[in-house]
Amino acid sequence: MVQSARKEGDIPIDRRLLAEAHDLKLDVTRATEDGIARAIRAEKERLWRIENAEAIAASNDYLERHGLPLAKYRLF
């Protein structure tokens, strides 16, 4: 027997949104999964930026002071 990666559960959703989604014949489960996946990606990106802020600032500072490495070889 193959188990699904999905887990059954109740997620409270605004009734007006749910009704509109059904009227538009949207796949509510898929839309919910997509929304959660986007929220996860956004939060991971936010946390990564916080964790790497010092390195990003140092890199930007270096580029401001020294320019791009190998810039003399750029053709554009």
mmCIF file of the N, C-alpha and C atoms, coordinates in Angstrom:
data_MODEL
# 
_entry.id   MODEL 
# 
loop_
_atom_site.group_PDB 
_atom_site.id 
_atom_site.type_symbol 
_atom_site.label_atom_id 
_atom_site.label_alt_id 
_atom_site.label_comp_id 
_atom_site.label_asym_id 
_atom_site.label_entity_id 
_atom_site.label_seq_id 
_atom_site.pdbx_PDB_ins_code 
_atom_site.Cartn_x 
_atom_site.Cartn_y 
_atom_site.Cartn_z 
_atom_site.occupancy 
_atom_site.B_iso_or_equiv 
_atom_site.pdbx_formal_charge 
_atom_site.auth_seq_id 
_atom_site.auth_comp_id 
_atom_site.auth_asym_id 
_atom_site.auth_atom_id 
_atom_site.pdbx_PDB_model_num 
ATOM 1   N N  . MET A 1 1  ? 0.838   -1.176 0.000   1.00 0.00 ? 1  MET A N  1 
ATOM 2   C CA . MET A 1 1  ? 0.000   0.000  0.000   1.00 0.00 ? 1  MET A CA 1 
ATOM 3   C C  . MET A 1 1  ? 0.885   1.243  0.000   1.00 0.00 ? 1  MET A C  1 
ATOM 4   N N  . VAL A 1 2  ? 0.620   2.161  -0.903  1.00 0.00 ? 2  VAL A N  1 
ATOM 5   C CA . VAL A 1 2  ? 1.381   3.400  -1.012  1.00 0.00 ? 2  VAL A CA 1 
ATOM 6   C C  . VAL A 1 2  ? 0.718   4.462  -0.153  1.00 0.00 ? 2  VAL A C  1 
ATOM 7   N N  . GLN A 1 3  ? 1.521   5.084  0.726   1.00 0.00 ? 3  GLN A N  1 
ATOM 8   C CA . GLN A 1 3  ? 0.969   6.126  1.574   1.00 0.00 ? 3  GLN A CA 1 
ATOM 9   C C  . GLN A 1 3  ? 1.108   7.476  0.888   1.00 0.00 ? 3  GLN A C  1 
ATOM 10  N N  . SER A 1 4  ? 0.092   8.292  1.039   1.00 0.00 ? 4  SER A N  1 
ATOM 11  C CA . SER A 1 4  ? 0.090   9.638  0.482   1.00 0.00 ? 4  SER A CA 1 
ATOM 12  C C  . SER A 1 4  ? 0.955   10.542 1.347   1.00 0.00 ? 4  SER A C  1 
ATOM 13  N N  . ALA A 1 5  ? 1.588   11.535 0.716   1.00 0.00 ? 5  ALA A N  1 
ATOM 14  C CA . ALA A 1 5  ? 2.378   12.513 1.454   1.00 0.00 ? 5  ALA A CA 1 
ATOM 15  C C  . ALA A 1 5  ? 1.465   13.533 2.117   1.00 0.00 ? 5  ALA A C  1 
ATOM 16  N N  . ARG A 1 6  ? 0.199   13.478 1.828   1.00 0.00 ? 6  ARG A N  1 
ATOM 17  C CA . ARG A 1 6  ? -0.758  14.435 2.381   1.00 0.00 ? 6  ARG A CA 1 
ATOM 18  C C  . ARG A 1 6  ? -1.259  13.958 3.726   1.00 0.00 ? 6  ARG A C  1 
ATOM 19  N N  . LYS A 1 7  ? -1.600  14.917 4.554   1.00 0.00 ? 7  LYS A N  1 
ATOM 20  C CA . LYS A 1 7  ? -2.183  14.627 5.851   1.00 0.00 ? 7  LYS A CA 1 
ATOM 21  C C  . LYS A 1 7  ? -3.542  15.303 5.925   1.00 0.00 ? 7  LYS A C  1 
ATOM 22  N N  . GLU A 1 8  ? -4.523  14.535 6.302   1.00 0.00 ? 8  GLU A N  1 
ATOM 23  C CA . GLU A 1 8  ? -5.860  15.085 6.458   1.00 0.00 ? 8  GLU A CA 1 
ATOM 24  C C  . GLU A 1 8  ? -5.882  16.002 7.673   1.00 0.00 ? 8  GLU A C  1 
ATOM 25  N N  . GLY A 1 9  ? -6.617  17.086 7.579   1.00 0.00 ? 9  GLY A N  1 
ATOM 26  C CA . GLY A 1 9  ? -6.735  17.977 8.721   1.00 0.00 ? 9  GLY A CA 1 
ATOM 27  C C  . GLY A 1 9  ? -7.669  19.121 8.412   1.00 0.00 ? 9  GLY A C  1 
ATOM 28  N N  . ASP A 1 10 ? -8.115  19.757 9.449   1.00 0.00 ? 10 ASP A N  1 
ATOM 29  C CA . ASP A 1 10 ? -9.005  20.908 9.294   1.00 0.00 ? 10 ASP A CA 1 
ATOM 30  C C  . ASP A 1 10 ? -8.192  22.182 9.396   1.00 0.00 ? 10 ASP A C  1 
ATOM 31  N N  . ILE A 1 11 ? -8.364  23.040 8.420   1.00 0.00 ? 11 ILE A N  1 
ATOM 32  C CA . ILE A 1 11 ? -7.728  24.350 8.430   1.00 0.00 ? 11 ILE A CA 1 
ATOM 33  C C  . ILE A 1 11 ? -8.845  25.378 8.335   1.00 0.00 ? 11 ILE A C  1 
ATOM 34  N N  . PRO A 1 12 ? -8.966  26.228 9.343   1.00 0.00 ? 12 PRO A N  1 
ATOM 35  C CA . PRO A 1 12 ? -10.020 27.245 9.285   1.00 0.00 ? 12 PRO A CA 1 
ATOM 36  C C  . PRO A 1 12 ? -9.752  28.220 8.124   1.00 0.00 ? 12 PRO A C  1 
ATOM 37  N N  . ILE A 1 13 ? -10.762 28.430 7.300   1.00 0.00 ? 13 ILE A N  1 
ATOM 38  C CA . ILE A 1 13 ? -10.656 29.338 6.160   1.00 0.00 ? 13 ILE A CA 1 
ATOM 39  C C  . ILE A 1 13 ? -11.898 30.228 6.166   1.00 0.00 ? 13 ILE A C  1 
ATOM 40  N N  . ASP A 1 14 ? -11.694 31.498 5.891   1.00 0.00 ? 14 ASP A N  1 
ATOM 41  C CA . ASP A 1 14 ? -12.800 32.445 5.819   1.00 0.00 ? 14 ASP A CA 1 
ATOM 42  C C  . ASP A 1 14 ? -13.860 31.897 4.854   1.00 0.00 ? 14 ASP A C  1 
ATOM 43  N N  . ARG A 1 15 ? -15.080 31.853 5.297   1.00 0.00 ? 15 ARG A N  1 
ATOM 44  C CA . ARG A 1 15 ? -16.167 31.264 4.488   1.00 0.00 ? 15 ARG A CA 1 
ATOM 45  C C  . ARG A 1 15 ? -16.375 31.990 3.167   1.00 0.00 ? 15 ARG A C  1 
ATOM 46  N N  . ARG A 1 16 ? -16.213 33.318 3.169   1.00 0.00 ? 16 ARG A N  1 
ATOM 47  C CA . ARG A 1 16 ? -16.400 34.086 1.921   1.00 0.00 ? 16 ARG A CA 1 
ATOM 48  C C  . ARG A 1 16 ? -15.326 33.708 0.903   1.00 0.00 ? 16 ARG A C  1 
ATOM 49  N N  . LEU A 1 17 ? -14.082 33.553 1.376   1.00 0.00 ? 17 LEU A N  1 
ATOM 50  C CA . LEU A 1 17 ? -13.010 33.139 0.464   1.00 0.00 ? 17 LEU A CA 1 
ATOM 51  C C  . LEU A 1 17 ? -13.279 31.747 -0.091  1.00 0.00 ? 17 LEU A C  1 
ATOM 52  N N  . LEU A 1 18 ? -13.698 30.867 0.778   1.00 0.00 ? 18 LEU A N  1 
ATOM 53  C CA . LEU A 1 18 ? -13.979 29.497 0.359   1.00 0.00 ? 18 LEU A CA 1 
ATOM 54  C C  . LEU A 1 18 ? -15.116 29.454 -0.659  1.00 0.00 ? 18 LEU A C  1 
ATOM 55  N N  . ALA A 1 19 ? -16.167 30.231 -0.420  1.00 0.00 ? 19 ALA A N  1 
ATOM 56  C CA . ALA A 1 19 ? -17.297 30.270 -1.353  1.00 0.00 ? 19 ALA A CA 1 
ATOM 57  C C  . ALA A 1 19 ? -16.861 30.829 -2.702  1.00 0.00 ? 19 ALA A C  1 
ATOM 58  N N  . GLU A 1 20 ? -16.060 31.900 -2.674  1.00 0.00 ? 20 GLU A N  1 
ATOM 59  C CA . GLU A 1 20 ? -15.595 32.486 -3.932  1.00 0.00 ? 20 GLU A CA 1 
ATOM 60  C C  . GLU A 1 20 ? -14.693 31.507 -4.686  1.00 0.00 ? 20 GLU A C  1 
ATOM 61  N N  . ALA A 1 21 ? -13.846 30.807 -3.961  1.00 0.00 ? 21 ALA A N  1 
ATOM 62  C CA . ALA A 1 21 ? -12.974 29.817 -4.593  1.00 0.00 ? 21 ALA A CA 1 
ATOM 63  C C  . ALA A 1 21 ? -13.799 28.722 -5.258  1.00 0.00 ? 21 ALA A C  1 
ATOM 64  N N  . HIS A 1 22 ? -14.833 28.254 -4.563  1.00 0.00 ? 22 HIS A N  1 
ATOM 65  C CA . HIS A 1 22 ? -15.703 27.226 -5.145  1.00 0.00 ? 22 HIS A CA 1 
ATOM 66  C C  . HIS A 1 22 ? -16.444 27.777 -6.358  1.00 0.00 ? 22 HIS A C  1 
ATOM 67  N N  . ASP A 1 23 ? -16.922 29.017 -6.292  1.00 0.00 ? 23 ASP A N  1 
ATOM 68  C CA . ASP A 1 23 ? -17.608 29.632 -7.435  1.00 0.00 ? 23 ASP A CA 1 
ATOM 69  C C  . ASP A 1 23 ? -16.694 29.697 -8.660  1.00 0.00 ? 23 ASP A C  1 
ATOM 70  N N  . LEU A 1 24 ? -15.411 29.934 -8.403  1.00 0.00 ? 24 LEU A N  1 
ATOM 71  C CA . LEU A 1 24 ? -14.439 30.029 -9.499  1.00 0.00 ? 24 LEU A CA 1 
ATOM 72  C C  . LEU A 1 24 ? -13.861 28.666 -9.883  1.00 0.00 ? 24 LEU A C  1 
ATOM 73  N N  . LYS A 1 25 ? -14.361 27.625 -9.219  1.00 0.00 ? 25 LYS A N  1 
ATOM 74  C CA . LYS A 1 25 ? -13.948 26.248 -9.483  1.00 0.00 ? 25 LYS A CA 1 
ATOM 75  C C  . LYS A 1 25 ? -12.440 26.047 -9.267  1.00 0.00 ? 25 LYS A C  1 
ATOM 76  N N  . LEU A 1 26 ? -11.937 26.706 -8.224  1.00 0.00 ? 26 LEU A N  1 
ATOM 77  C CA . LEU A 1 26 ? -10.534 26.551 -7.870  1.00 0.00 ? 26 LEU A CA 1 
ATOM 78  C C  . LEU A 1 26 ? -10.345 25.276 -7.055  1.00 0.00 ? 26 LEU A C  1 
ATOM 79  N N  . ASP A 1 27 ? -9.193  24.663 -7.192  1.00 0.00 ? 27 ASP A N  1 
ATOM 80  C CA . ASP A 1 27 ? -8.826  23.520 -6.360  1.00 0.00 ? 27 ASP A CA 1 
ATOM 81  C C  . ASP A 1 27 ? -8.327  24.092 -5.041  1.00 0.00 ? 27 ASP A C  1 
ATOM 82  N N  . VAL A 1 28 ? -9.184  24.111 -4.043  1.00 0.00 ? 28 VAL A N  1 
ATOM 83  C CA . VAL A 1 28 ? -8.887  24.751 -2.768  1.00 0.00 ? 28 VAL A CA 1 
ATOM 84  C C  . VAL A 1 28 ? -7.708  24.063 -2.076  1.00 0.00 ? 28 VAL A C  1 
ATOM 85  N N  . THR A 1 29 ? -7.651  22.757 -2.136  1.00 0.00 ? 29 THR A N  1 
ATOM 86  C CA . THR A 1 29 ? -6.538  22.038 -1.515  1.00 0.00 ? 29 THR A CA 1 
ATOM 87  C C  . THR A 1 29 ? -5.219  22.460 -2.147  1.00 0.00 ? 29 THR A C  1 
ATOM 88  N N  . ARG A 1 30 ? -5.188  22.485 -3.468  1.00 0.00 ? 30 ARG A N  1 
ATOM 89  C CA . ARG A 1 30 ? -3.961  22.873 -4.180  1.00 0.00 ? 30 ARG A CA 1 
ATOM 90  C C  . ARG A 1 30 ? -3.610  24.330 -3.888  1.00 0.00 ? 30 ARG A C  1 
ATOM 91  N N  . ALA A 1 31 ? -4.599  25.202 -3.883  1.00 0.00 ? 31 ALA A N  1 
ATOM 92  C CA . ALA A 1 31 ? -4.352  26.612 -3.599  1.00 0.00 ? 31 ALA A CA 1 
ATOM 93  C C  . ALA A 1 31 ? -3.813  26.792 -2.178  1.00 0.00 ? 31 ALA A C  1 
ATOM 94  N N  . THR A 1 32 ? -4.343  26.019 -1.241  1.00 0.00 ? 32 THR A N  1 
ATOM 95  C CA . THR A 1 32 ? -3.863  26.073 0.134   1.00 0.00 ? 32 THR A CA 1 
ATOM 96  C C  . THR A 1 32 ? -2.419  25.614 0.213   1.00 0.00 ? 32 THR A C  1 
ATOM 97  N N  . GLU A 1 33 ? -2.117  24.500 -0.442  1.00 0.00 ? 33 GLU A N  1 
ATOM 98  C CA . GLU A 1 33 ? -0.740  23.988 -0.456  1.00 0.00 ? 33 GLU A CA 1 
ATOM 99  C C  . GLU A 1 33 ? 0.211   24.991 -1.103  1.00 0.00 ? 33 GLU A C  1 
ATOM 100 N N  . ASP A 1 34 ? -0.216  25.585 -2.207  1.00 0.00 ? 34 ASP A N  1 
ATOM 101 C CA . ASP A 1 34 ? 0.624   26.583 -2.884  1.00 0.00 ? 34 ASP A CA 1 
ATOM 102 C C  . ASP A 1 34 ? 0.887   27.790 -1.982  1.00 0.00 ? 34 ASP A C  1 
ATOM 103 N N  . GLY A 1 35 ? -0.153  28.240 -1.295  1.00 0.00 ? 35 GLY A N  1 
ATOM 104 C CA . GLY A 1 35 ? -0.004  29.382 -0.397  1.00 0.00 ? 35 GLY A CA 1 
ATOM 105 C C  . GLY A 1 35 ? 0.937   29.085 0.760   1.00 0.00 ? 35 GLY A C  1 
ATOM 106 N N  . ILE A 1 36 ? 0.814   27.908 1.332   1.00 0.00 ? 36 ILE A N  1 
ATOM 107 C CA . ILE A 1 36 ? 1.700   27.520 2.426   1.00 0.00 ? 36 ILE A CA 1 
ATOM 108 C C  . ILE A 1 36 ? 3.139   27.399 1.918   1.00 0.00 ? 36 ILE A C  1 
ATOM 109 N N  . ALA A 1 37 ? 3.310   26.802 0.735   1.00 0.00 ? 37 ALA A N  1 
ATOM 110 C CA . ALA A 1 37 ? 4.658   26.666 0.162   1.00 0.00 ? 37 ALA A CA 1 
ATOM 111 C C  . ALA A 1 37 ? 5.287   28.036 -0.083  1.00 0.00 ? 37 ALA A C  1 
ATOM 112 N N  . ARG A 1 38 ? 4.505   28.994 -0.592  1.00 0.00 ? 38 ARG A N  1 
ATOM 113 C CA . ARG A 1 38 ? 5.027   30.360 -0.815  1.00 0.00 ? 38 ARG A CA 1 
ATOM 114 C C  . ARG A 1 38 ? 5.411   31.012 0.505   1.00 0.00 ? 38 ARG A C  1 
ATOM 115 N N  . ALA A 1 39 ? 4.588   30.829 1.521   1.00 0.00 ? 39 ALA A N  1 
ATOM 116 C CA . ALA A 1 39 ? 4.876   31.408 2.837   1.00 0.00 ? 39 ALA A CA 1 
ATOM 117 C C  . ALA A 1 39 ? 6.153   30.802 3.427   1.00 0.00 ? 39 ALA A C  1 
ATOM 118 N N  . ILE A 1 40 ? 6.344   29.509 3.248   1.00 0.00 ? 40 ILE A N  1 
ATOM 119 C CA . ILE A 1 40 ? 7.557   28.844 3.735   1.00 0.00 ? 40 ILE A CA 1 
ATOM 120 C C  . ILE A 1 40 ? 8.781   29.392 3.020   1.00 0.00 ? 40 ILE A C  1 
ATOM 121 N N  . ARG A 1 41 ? 8.705   29.506 1.682   1.00 0.00 ? 41 ARG A N  1 
ATOM 122 C CA . ARG A 1 41 ? 9.843   30.044 0.918   1.00 0.00 ? 41 ARG A CA 1 
ATOM 123 C C  . ARG A 1 41 ? 10.177  31.460 1.344   1.00 0.00 ? 41 ARG A C  1 
ATOM 124 N N  . ALA A 1 42 ? 9.154   32.288 1.510   1.00 0.00 ? 42 ALA A N  1 
ATOM 125 C CA . ALA A 1 42 ? 9.372   33.684 1.906   1.00 0.00 ? 42 ALA A CA 1 
ATOM 126 C C  . ALA A 1 42 ? 10.012  33.769 3.289   1.00 0.00 ? 42 ALA A C  1 
ATOM 127 N N  . GLU A 1 43 ? 9.559   32.950 4.216   1.00 0.00 ? 43 GLU A N  1 
ATOM 128 C CA . GLU A 1 43 ? 10.122  32.978 5.569   1.00 0.00 ? 43 GLU A CA 1 
ATOM 129 C C  . GLU A 1 43 ? 11.561  32.468 5.579   1.00 0.00 ? 43 GLU A C  1 
ATOM 130 N N  . LYS A 1 44 ? 11.831  31.411 4.815   1.00 0.00 ? 44 LYS A N  1 
ATOM 131 C CA . LYS A 1 44 ? 13.206  30.907 4.728   1.00 0.00 ? 44 LYS A CA 1 
ATOM 132 C C  . LYS A 1 44 ? 14.131  31.965 4.127   1.00 0.00 ? 44 LYS A C  1 
ATOM 133 N N  . GLU A 1 45 ? 13.658  32.664 3.104   1.00 0.00 ? 45 GLU A N  1 
ATOM 134 C CA . GLU A 1 45 ? 14.461  33.731 2.498   1.00 0.00 ? 45 GLU A CA 1 
ATOM 135 C C  . GLU A 1 45 ? 14.695  34.853 3.497   1.00 0.00 ? 45 GLU A C  1 
ATOM 136 N N  . ARG A 1 46 ? 13.667  35.252 4.238   1.00 0.00 ? 46 ARG A N  1 
ATOM 137 C CA . ARG A 1 46 ? 13.809  36.305 5.242   1.00 0.00 ? 46 ARG A CA 1 
ATOM 138 C C  . ARG A 1 46 ? 14.835  35.918 6.296   1.00 0.00 ? 46 ARG A C  1 
ATOM 139 N N  . LEU A 1 47 ? 14.736  34.683 6.784   1.00 0.00 ? 47 LEU A N  1 
ATOM 140 C CA . LEU A 1 47 ? 15.676  34.216 7.798   1.00 0.00 ? 47 LEU A CA 1 
ATOM 141 C C  . LEU A 1 47 ? 17.102  34.131 7.243   1.00 0.00 ? 47 LEU A C  1 
ATOM 142 N N  . TRP A 1 48 ? 17.240  33.680 5.992   1.00 0.00 ? 48 TRP A N  1 
ATOM 143 C CA . TRP A 1 48 ? 18.558  33.600 5.363   1.00 0.00 ? 48 TRP A CA 1 
ATOM 144 C C  . TRP A 1 48 ? 19.181  34.991 5.273   1.00 0.00 ? 48 TRP A C  1 
ATOM 145 N N  . ARG A 1 49 ? 18.380  35.977 4.868   1.00 0.00 ? 49 ARG A N  1 
ATOM 146 C CA . ARG A 1 49 ? 18.895  37.352 4.774   1.00 0.00 ? 49 ARG A CA 1 
ATOM 147 C C  . ARG A 1 49 ? 19.355  37.870 6.135   1.00 0.00 ? 49 ARG A C  1 
ATOM 148 N N  . ILE A 1 50 ? 18.621  37.544 7.181   1.00 0.00 ? 50 ILE A N  1 
ATOM 149 C CA . ILE A 1 50 ? 19.023  37.964 8.525   1.00 0.00 ? 50 ILE A CA 1 
ATOM 150 C C  . ILE A 1 50 ? 20.326  37.265 8.922   1.00 0.00 ? 50 ILE A C  1 
ATOM 151 N N  . GLU A 1 51 ? 20.377  35.956 8.711   1.00 0.00 ? 51 GLU A N  1 
ATOM 152 C CA . GLU A 1 51 ? 21.558  35.177 9.088   1.00 0.00 ? 51 GLU A CA 1 
ATOM 153 C C  . GLU A 1 51 ? 22.800  35.598 8.309   1.00 0.00 ? 51 GLU A C  1 
ATOM 154 N N  . ASN A 1 52 ? 22.628  36.076 7.088   1.00 0.00 ? 52 ASN A N  1 
ATOM 155 C CA . ASN A 1 52 ? 23.760  36.407 6.237   1.00 0.00 ? 52 ASN A CA 1 
ATOM 156 C C  . ASN A 1 52 ? 23.943  37.900 6.018   1.00 0.00 ? 52 ASN A C  1 
ATOM 157 N N  . ALA A 1 53 ? 23.252  38.715 6.791   1.00 0.00 ? 53 ALA A N  1 
ATOM 158 C CA . ALA A 1 53 ? 23.307  40.170 6.613   1.00 0.00 ? 53 ALA A CA 1 
ATOM 159 C C  . ALA A 1 53 ? 24.729  40.704 6.731   1.00 0.00 ? 53 ALA A C  1 
ATOM 160 N N  . GLU A 1 54 ? 25.493  40.200 7.682   1.00 0.00 ? 54 GLU A N  1 
ATOM 161 C CA . GLU A 1 54 ? 26.859  40.675 7.875   1.00 0.00 ? 54 GLU A CA 1 
ATOM 162 C C  . GLU A 1 54 ? 27.726  40.354 6.656   1.00 0.00 ? 54 GLU A C  1 
ATOM 163 N N  . ALA A 1 55 ? 27.625  39.155 6.136   1.00 0.00 ? 55 ALA A N  1 
ATOM 164 C CA . ALA A 1 55 ? 28.417  38.764 4.966   1.00 0.00 ? 55 ALA A CA 1 
ATOM 165 C C  . ALA A 1 55 ? 27.990  39.551 3.731   1.00 0.00 ? 55 ALA A C  1 
ATOM 166 N N  . ILE A 1 56 ? 26.707  39.777 3.574   1.00 0.00 ? 56 ILE A N  1 
ATOM 167 C CA . ILE A 1 56 ? 26.211  40.550 2.432   1.00 0.00 ? 56 ILE A CA 1 
ATOM 168 C C  . ILE A 1 56 ? 26.720  41.983 2.509   1.00 0.00 ? 56 ILE A C  1 
ATOM 169 N N  . ALA A 1 57 ? 26.665  42.565 3.709   1.00 0.00 ? 57 ALA A N  1 
ATOM 170 C CA . ALA A 1 57 ? 27.155  43.933 3.888   1.00 0.00 ? 57 ALA A CA 1 
ATOM 171 C C  . ALA A 1 57 ? 28.649  44.021 3.614   1.00 0.00 ? 57 ALA A C  1 
ATOM 172 N N  . ALA A 1 58 ? 29.413  43.047 4.075   1.00 0.00 ? 58 ALA A N  1 
ATOM 173 C CA . ALA A 1 58 ? 30.858  43.031 3.837   1.00 0.00 ? 58 ALA A CA 1 
ATOM 174 C C  . ALA A 1 58 ? 31.160  42.902 2.345   1.00 0.00 ? 58 ALA A C  1 
ATOM 175 N N  . SER A 1 59 ? 30.424  42.066 1.660   1.00 0.00 ? 59 SER A N  1 
ATOM 176 C CA . SER A 1 59 ? 30.621  41.903 0.218   1.00 0.00 ? 59 SER A CA 1 
ATOM 177 C C  . SER A 1 59 ? 30.290  43.184 -0.531  1.00 0.00 ? 59 SER A C  1 
ATOM 178 N N  . ASN A 1 60 ? 29.178  43.818 -0.164  1.00 0.00 ? 60 ASN A N  1 
ATOM 179 C CA . ASN A 1 60 ? 28.791  45.071 -0.805  1.00 0.00 ? 60 ASN A CA 1 
ATOM 180 C C  . ASN A 1 60 ? 29.819  46.166 -0.538  1.00 0.00 ? 60 ASN A C  1 
ATOM 181 N N  . ASP A 1 61 ? 30.346  46.212 0.681   1.00 0.00 ? 61 ASP A N  1 
ATOM 182 C CA . ASP A 1 61 ? 31.371  47.193 1.042   1.00 0.00 ? 61 ASP A CA 1 
ATOM 183 C C  . ASP A 1 61 ? 32.635  46.967 0.206   1.00 0.00 ? 61 ASP A C  1 
ATOM 184 N N  . TYR A 1 62 ? 33.030  45.712 0.074   1.00 0.00 ? 62 TYR A N  1 
ATOM 185 C CA . TYR A 1 62 ? 34.212  45.383 -0.733  1.00 0.00 ? 62 TYR A CA 1 
ATOM 186 C C  . TYR A 1 62 ? 34.022  45.853 -2.176  1.00 0.00 ? 62 TYR A C  1 
ATOM 187 N N  . LEU A 1 63 ? 32.859  45.560 -2.734  1.00 0.00 ? 63 LEU A N  1 
ATOM 188 C CA . LEU A 1 63 ? 32.596  45.949 -4.126  1.00 0.00 ? 63 LEU A CA 1 
ATOM 189 C C  . LEU A 1 63 ? 32.594  47.466 -4.294  1.00 0.00 ? 63 LEU A C  1 
ATOM 190 N N  . GLU A 1 64 ? 32.079  48.177 -3.309  1.00 0.00 ? 64 GLU A N  1 
ATOM 191 C CA . GLU A 1 64 ? 32.082  49.645 -3.380  1.00 0.00 ? 64 GLU A CA 1 
ATOM 192 C C  . GLU A 1 64 ? 33.504  50.189 -3.360  1.00 0.00 ? 64 GLU A C  1 
ATOM 193 N N  . ARG A 1 65 ? 34.357  49.580 -2.544  1.00 0.00 ? 65 ARG A N  1 
ATOM 194 C CA . ARG A 1 65 ? 35.728  50.079 -2.415  1.00 0.00 ? 65 ARG A CA 1 
ATOM 195 C C  . ARG A 1 65 ? 36.634  49.620 -3.550  1.00 0.00 ? 65 ARG A C  1 
ATOM 196 N N  . HIS A 1 66 ? 36.447  48.384 -4.034  1.00 0.00 ? 66 HIS A N  1 
ATOM 197 C CA . HIS A 1 66 ? 37.389  47.793 -4.995  1.00 0.00 ? 66 HIS A CA 1 
ATOM 198 C C  . HIS A 1 66 ? 36.803  47.540 -6.379  1.00 0.00 ? 66 HIS A C  1 
ATOM 199 N N  . GLY A 1 67 ? 35.509  47.635 -6.518  1.00 0.00 ? 67 GLY A N  1 
ATOM 200 C CA . GLY A 1 67 ? 34.870  47.311 -7.793  1.00 0.00 ? 67 GLY A CA 1 
ATOM 201 C C  . GLY A 1 67 ? 34.772  45.808 -7.991  1.00 0.00 ? 67 GLY A C  1 
ATOM 202 N N  . LEU A 1 68 ? 34.266  45.444 -9.145  1.00 0.00 ? 68 LEU A N  1 
ATOM 203 C CA . LEU A 1 68 ? 34.099  44.018 -9.447  1.00 0.00 ? 68 LEU A CA 1 
ATOM 204 C C  . LEU A 1 68 ? 35.441  43.377 -9.771  1.00 0.00 ? 68 LEU A C  1 
ATOM 205 N N  . PRO A 1 69 ? 35.702  42.202 -9.190  1.00 0.00 ? 69 PRO A N  1 
ATOM 206 C CA . PRO A 1 69 ? 36.898  41.493 -9.594  1.00 0.00 ? 69 PRO A CA 1 
ATOM 207 C C  . PRO A 1 69 ? 36.792  41.119 -11.075 1.00 0.00 ? 69 PRO A C  1 
ATOM 208 N N  . LEU A 1 70 ? 37.866  41.224 -11.775 1.00 0.00 ? 70 LEU A N  1 
ATOM 209 C CA . LEU A 1 70 ? 37.936  40.882 -13.209 1.00 0.00 ? 70 LEU A CA 1 
ATOM 210 C C  . LEU A 1 70 ? 37.084  41.808 -14.075 1.00 0.00 ? 70 LEU A C  1 
ATOM 211 N N  . ALA A 1 71 ? 36.726  42.978 -13.568 1.00 0.00 ? 71 ALA A N  1 
ATOM 212 C CA . ALA A 1 71 ? 35.885  43.900 -14.317 1.00 0.00 ? 71 ALA A CA 1 
ATOM 213 C C  . ALA A 1 71 ? 36.521  44.307 -15.651 1.00 0.00 ? 71 ALA A C  1 
ATOM 214 N N  . LYS A 1 72 ? 37.846  44.327 -15.700 1.00 0.00 ? 72 LYS A N  1 
ATOM 215 C CA . LYS A 1 72 ? 38.528  44.736 -16.921 1.00 0.00 ? 72 LYS A CA 1 
ATOM 216 C C  . LYS A 1 72 ? 38.288  43.769 -18.078 1.00 0.00 ? 72 LYS A C  1 
ATOM 217 N N  . TYR A 1 73 ? 37.835  42.564 -17.766 1.00 0.00 ? 73 TYR A N  1 
ATOM 218 C CA . TYR A 1 73 ? 37.582  41.560 -18.811 1.00 0.00 ? 73 TYR A CA 1 
ATOM 219 C C  . TYR A 1 73 ? 36.134  41.550 -19.292 1.00 0.00 ? 73 TYR A C  1 
ATOM 220 N N  . ARG A 1 74 ? 35.288  42.382 -18.693 1.00 0.00 ? 74 ARG A N  1 
ATOM 221 C CA . ARG A 1 74 ? 33.868  42.410 -19.086 1.00 0.00 ? 74 ARG A CA 1 
ATOM 222 C C  . ARG A 1 74 ? 33.737  43.012 -20.475 1.00 0.00 ? 74 ARG A C  1 
ATOM 223 N N  . LEU A 1 75 ? 32.860  42.464 -21.260 1.00 0.00 ? 75 LEU A N  1 
ATOM 224 C CA . LEU A 1 75 ? 32.633  42.941 -22.617 1.00 0.00 ? 75 LEU A CA 1 
ATOM 225 C C  . LEU A 1 75 ? 31.412  43.839 -22.732 1.00 0.00 ? 75 LEU A C  1 
ATOM 226 N N  . PHE A 1 76 ? 30.743  44.105 -21.654 1.00 0.00 ? 76 PHE A N  1 
ATOM 227 C CA . PHE A 1 76 ? 29.546  44.947 -21.661 1.00 0.00 ? 76 PHE A CA 1 
ATOM 228 C C  . PHE A 1 76 ? 29.650  46.038 -20.632 1.00 0.00 ? 76 PHE A C  1 
# 
